[in-house]
Amino acid sequence: MLIKTLALGQLGTNCYIVTDPDTLECAVIDPGDEYTVILDYLEEHKLKAKAIMLTHGHYDHTMAAFEVSINTGANIYINRKDCSSDPDSTYRYCHEGNVTYYDEGDCVTVGSLEFHVMATPGHSPGSVTLRCQNALFTGDALFRDSCGRTDLPGGDMQILMASLLRLYNLEGDYEVYPGHMDSSTLDRERRFNYYMKYAVNNQ
């Protein structure tokens, strides 16, 4: 499994291109902006995008989803709870794109890679974490040394604490690839992340 990180848009949102090196099929996780940068990377490395997976619906994680989809034919995956029903909203892909809704327990296969969906709400109602091999793509649920904000519509700190506790309780260690800032490991966050430790101590 090959993982390329592209920090895109004004908020430097991490877009991950996760590739099966044997087939060159890949998943694009959270294409937040600058769709031409994503498409140029795919073309340069002769990659075939087979899925566009959104950890949640906030604009800084989704703005390039529609353009990447129509240029590659890749399906867009999102939790229904984060897909606006308003056709005039910024969620254009929800109404004009090739969209599949996923949720807890679902699995998306790209080449030999299997992305298992974990519901980790709190930052938004439909936030998910994608687990593939030894990697967790946590969106804005879990950051290095921090977690996502809960003061936006649909945010709930108590629910986010339950999601952090769930991640803490996963068996073994994982590489953690968050929606913003640097990557980490789950063991490191178990030891040093104040919010995760708070979730554990106040369960």
PyMOL commands that set and color helices and strands:
alter all, ss='L'
color gray80, all
select helices_A, chain A and resi 35-44+59-62+65-72+80-82+93-96+157-168+186-192+194-201
alter helices_A, ss='H'
color red, helices_A
select strands_A, chain A and resi 2-8+13-19+25-29+48-53+75-78+99-101+107-110+113-119+128-132+135-139+142-143+146-147+175-178+184-185
alter strands_A, ss='S'
color yellow, strands_A
deselect
rebuild
show_as cartoon
